Amino acid sequence: MVAEMEDAKTQAGIEWDGGGGGADAVLGLTAGGASVSLCYHQAFGPHDDLVLLEAADDLLPDLLRGRVTVRGRPDEEAVLCTPSATYSMKFVGTSNSVFLIPPGEPSAPCLRPDNTNGDANAADVMAAAIKLAPGNIELVRTAPRLDKLRSLLLERPYILDEDLGDGFQHKKGLYTWQDLCKLIQASDGELLDGLNTLTAVEIDGFWRTVDANSVNTILDMILHNSVLYDWPLNAVPENDVLSVMESDGFAHKIVTHCLNRFGTKVEQETRSFWSLDEKRVCLQFARRVLGAGKMKLANFMDKWERSVPSGMRVDIQMLEGEVLCDKLGAETWVHAFSVADLPLMPAERFAALFRERLKWEWKDLQPYIRYALRQPFLWYQFYSGIDMQICMSLMFRDLRVPGVSSEGLLIKYTRRTQPSAEAEPIFTAR
């Protein structure tokens, strides 16, 4: 059989038109001992451009309609992306002989296993194999690889009054949606989710994060004008605030982005208003206060409470997933430690957590592996190519691994100890 296959491979130079295999005869086989004769197609050979892909039924609509892309750089493992999910691609070999039989009527002549030429018009049913497949590509749902997105966007954050200028050098470190699709191994929906999480905005065709100092300046001006023009913080008139801010030199899109970041748009009859969210605004002021470094909890709470806008109330619970408190003697100290700054891949995330602390209580650890970002940004305003329903569903930031629960991640990456049933469990690195 091997010798005959080698003889058949010498035919590989023959041009193949994509058919001539008689696959219908194989598909038409019925039970009860039905059989079909197999021969080698006249163009039998390695055909490295043909690879078997094993896919679940729910993937077929996207595959058959051409809604999938393979993403990855030459030095990265390729992934297959549908509009909303990412799949790793792994070649799995097989010890069985798997023959690929093209569609259409069997070509003539073809080579039989007995090294004789077969006639496609003969009475016996025959199928012609074009290739012996050594295995197939297996698709496994995987988390999007978004850590690279953060580093790319941090190359050139937007700064107020910046001048990009013209030419390639002035565009260095800036990325369009098409650039990100080529560089980031994630589906379009997951990529948009990542941009959402990083509070990025599309400016002049480039996706950018906004510099922290610029965000603070715009927020301060919105709050200042709210006092000056007597706008309630839960009903800031959109047209008025945009007009005033633009007259002060702030770009319409950046102001709208900040209103999205710290508030929710409310439509009332023929006017639009913005309701500033107490938690988001207070959290931004907490970050400012903690920018000075670790401080005593009592001092931090005092400075934080005095810094927020009048009428807003601070609560330490607002800072879940943003700060850590450490007990040192009789004093409690607090410092910034944001989940947004941690890696997205589980191994790297847990490594970073255990570099920060060797031991974690569950109440402290939980926000860093199960964290919901409740910021319903209206991304359809900035990128109309993504359906609004998808945009509104992309509001959760978790340490997500498809098919693995947070409990499964804990078992894999941590050791749990609990001196007694009443004691708080302690987690250390595995």
N, C-alpha and C positions, 0 to 999 in steps of 0.2 A: 504493500500500500504506500509505503514511504517513497519507494522508487517512482511509482506512478505519479505521486504528488510532485516530486522533483521534476519529472518530465512535463507535468502540467504547468509548473512555474515558468518554464521556458516560453510559455505562451503569453506571459505577462506584458510583453511589449505590444501585443495587439490592442488597438484602441477599443475601449469599451463604451457603449452608448448609453449605459445605465439600465439596460433591460436584458432580455434574453435568458432569464433564469427559470421561468416556469414556477414561480412561487405559488401561483393560484392552485396548482396541482397539489402542492403540499398542504395548503390551507383547506383544500377540499377533501382531505382524507377523512374517512369515517372510521368508527370503531369496528372491531370484528376482524382484525387481521389485515386491513387494507394497507397497501404499501405503494411505494413509488421508487422507481430506479433513480439513482443519483450518479451524475457524471460531473466532470470538471468543465467549467465554462472555458471557452477558447481563450478568454482573457484572464484565466485564473492566475492569481498572484498575491503578493502581500497587501497591496492597496492600502498603504498607511493612512490615506486620507479618509478611510472608512473606519469608524469606531463605534462599537455598541454602547448605547446609553440606557441604563436602567432607570426608569422614572415611575413614580407613583401615579395612580389614576388622576389625582387632583392637579398634577402638573401638566397633564396632556394638553388641556386647552391653551395654556400659555406657550407650550412648545410648538404645537401645530399652527398657532396663529402668529408665530414669530415674535412673541413678546418676551423673549429671554435674551440675555447678553452674557458673555463670558468676560469677566473683569479680572485684572491683575497685571502687574508689570512683569518683565522677563525674570526678575529675581524673586517673584512671589508665587505661592501656590495659587493656581487659578480657582475662581469660584464662579458658579452659575447664578445669575440673578433674574428673578421674575420681577414684576413691578413692585412687589411688596415683601419679598423674602430672599434670603441668601442661602446657597447650598455649597458645601465643599464638594470637590470633585476628586474622587480617589479611584485609581485603576485597580481592579480586583481580577487576578488571574484565575483561570479555571483549568482543571485537569481533564475535563471532558472535551471532545471534539465538537466545536460549534461552527457549523457551516452557514455562511451567508448566501442566500439564494435570492437573486433579484426578481422583480416582477416581470411580466410579459411572457411570451411564448419562448420555450427553450431555443437557444441559438443552434445552428448547425454549421460545421460539425462541432461536436464536443467530445471530450476524452473520458471514456469509461474507466472504472478502476482496473479492468483487465487490459488496459492500454490499447483498446480498440476504439475506433471512431464510432460514435453513435449518431443515428439519424433522428433528428427531431420529429420527423414525420412518421416514425415507426409506430406500430400499434401500441407498444407498451408506453405507459405514462412515465415521463422522465423530467427530472429537475436538474439544473446546472448550478453548481456552487461557484461563486466568484472569489471566495476568500475563506480561509480558516481562521476564525477569531480566537485569539489567545485569552481573551477575557472581556470585561466591560467596565465602563465608568459607572461608579456608584455615587448617587447624590444623597448627601446627608444634610439636613437643615442645620445651619450654624448661625452663630451670632454675627452681625455685621462688624466689620473691622474698622471701627470709627476713631481709634486713637490717633491715627495719622491725620484725620480731619482737624483735630484741635491744634496740632502743631503747624499745619499749613495756614490756618486762619490767624494764628498768633504771629505769623511772620510780619504782617502789615495791618495791625488794627487801625480802624478809622479814627482820625484825630480831627477835632474841630479846626476849620480854616485851613485844612491841608490843601496843597496844590499838587495834583498828580503829574501835571505836565504832559508832554508828548514823548513818544518813542518807547522802545522796548525796555530800556533801563528803568523808566519811571513806572512801568507796569510789573516789574519784578516783584514776586511775592504776592501777587493778586491772582485770584482764580475765578473763572466763570463757572456756571453750572456744568457746561460741557467738560471743562478741565477737571472738575471734581469727580464727575462720572468716570473719567478715565483713570483717575488716581486713587479713588477710594473703592474698596471692595465691599460694596453694599448696594442693595436695591434702591431704586429711586425713592420709594417711600421711607426706607430706613435712613437714607442720606438726608432727606428732608427732616426726619426726626432728629438726626444728629445736629443739623443746623439750628433747629428749634431749641434743642438743649443748650447749645452754645450761644443762644440769643444772637444769632447772626442776622444780617440784613443785606439785601442786594442793593448795591450802590453803583450806578453807572455800569451795570452789567457784571459787576464783580461781587462775590459774596464776602462780607467783612464782619468781623466782630467790632464793637465800638469800644474804644479806649475807656478804661474805668473812670479816669478824670473827666473825660468828655461826658460820660453818662451822668456823673455827679453834677457837673455844671448845668446840664439841661434840666435835670430833676430839680435842682435848686431854683432855676429860673421859672419853671412851671409852678412851683410852690410859692415863690415870691410874687408872681403875677396873680396867683389865686387870692393872696391876701390883698394885693394892691387893687384888684378889680372886684373883690368880694365874691369870688366864685366858690361855691361849696366844693369841698374835695370829693364829694360823691356825685357831683354834677357839674364838671368843668365843661363849658360849651366849646365844642370842637372848633367851629369856625373862628371864634374869638381867640382861643388860645393859639391856634396856628397863625392867625393874622398878627397877633402881638409878638410871637416868637420869631416869625419871619422878619418883622420890622426891626428886630434886635439882631438880625444876621444869622439866624439858625435855619438850616435847610428843612423844608417841609417833611421830607421823607425821614430824616433823623428824629425830628420831634415826634412824628407819628409812631416811629419805632419805639421810642421811649414811653410814649403813652400806652402802647401795646404791652410793653415790658412791665409797667407798674400799674396798669389799670385795665378796665373792661369797658368796651364801647356799649353805650345804651342809646337806642333809638326812641325818641319821644315825638310823636306826630311828625312834623316836618323838620325837626332839629336833631342833631346828634350830640351826645354828651359823653364824657369820660368819667367813670367812677374809679378813683384811685384806691387800690387795694391796700388796706392797712398793713397786712403781713408783709407784702412785697416791699413797700416803702420802708417799713421799720427794719426789715432785713438789710436793705441797702445802707441804712445809717449805721447798723450794727457792724457791717463790714468796714465802714470808715473808721469807727472807733477802734476796732481791733487791728487796724492797719499799723498801729503803734507797737503791736506785739502783745505778749502775754501780760495780763493784769489781774488784779484781785477781782473776784466776781462782784463784790459790793461796789467797787469803784467803777467797774464796767457798766453795771446796771444804772448807776447814777448818771454817768456821762451819756449813756444811750438814751435814757428817758428824757434828758434835757435837750438832746439833739433832734428828736423827731418833731414833726409838725404838730402844732397845737390841735388837740382833739383826738390824737392817735395815742393808743395805749400799748406799751411794750409788754411782752411776755416771753420768758426764757424758752417756752415751748416753740416759739417761732423759729428758734435757731437749731432745731433738730436736723442733723446732717450737715451743719455749718460750723459748729464749735465743739470743743471738748473741754470738760471741766476736770481738774485734777485736785485732789485733796492733799495739801502739804501742811502737815501739822494741824493747827486749828483753822487755817485759812483755805479757802477754795479759790483756785486760780482758773482762768478761762483763756483759751487761745483759739484762733481760727483754724479750722480743719474741715474743708468743704468737700463734700462728695463729688462736686462738679470737677474737682482737680484730680480725682483718682482715675487710674486706668480703667478701661471698660472690660478688658479680658480678665476672667476670674483669677488665674494664677498671679498675674501682675497686681490685681486689686488686693488680694489677700497678702501678698508680699509687702505692699505699701502699708497696709493696715498693721501688720506685725512689726514693721520698722518703727511705726509710730508708738505702738504699745506692745509689750510682750504678752500681756494678758488683757482680755476684754470681757467685761460683763455683757450679757445679752442686751440689756437696755441701751448700752452705748454702741454695741456693734450693729444692731438691727438697722438703724438708719443708713448705714453704709453698704448694705447689701439688698435692702428693700426700701426704695425711696421713690416717692411719687412727686413729680414736678407739676404742680397744678397751675400752669400758666397757659391759658387758652389763646395763644397768639393766632391772629387771623392771617395765616401765611398766604392765603389765596390772594390777598391784596398785593403781595410782592412776587408770587410766582404762580401765574395762572395756569401753568401746565399740569398742576397736580389738583385732583378733585378735592373740593372743599371738605367732603365727608372724610377723606383720608387725613386731611390737615387737622381736623378737629379730633380725630382719634389718636393723633400722635402727641399725647400729652404726658406720657409716663416715662420716667427714667428709672430703670431698675438694673441690677446686675443680672441680665437675662441670658440664659443659655437654653436654647430650644430643647425641650424634653428633659430638662434637669430643674428640679425645684430648688428653692433656697436651702431647704433641709439637706438635699443631696450635695449641694456645694459645701455646706458646713461639714458633712461627713468626709468629703474628699480633701478639704484643705485645712481643717482644724481638728483639735482634740478637745473634747468636752469633759470637764471635771465638775463634780457636784458633791461636796462633803456630806450633805444631808438633803432630804427631800424638801426642806424649807429654804435651804440656801440658794442664792442666786448662782446659776451655772456660770463657769468660767471657761473661756475659749482661748486656746493657745495654738501656735502653728504646728501642723502635722509634720 
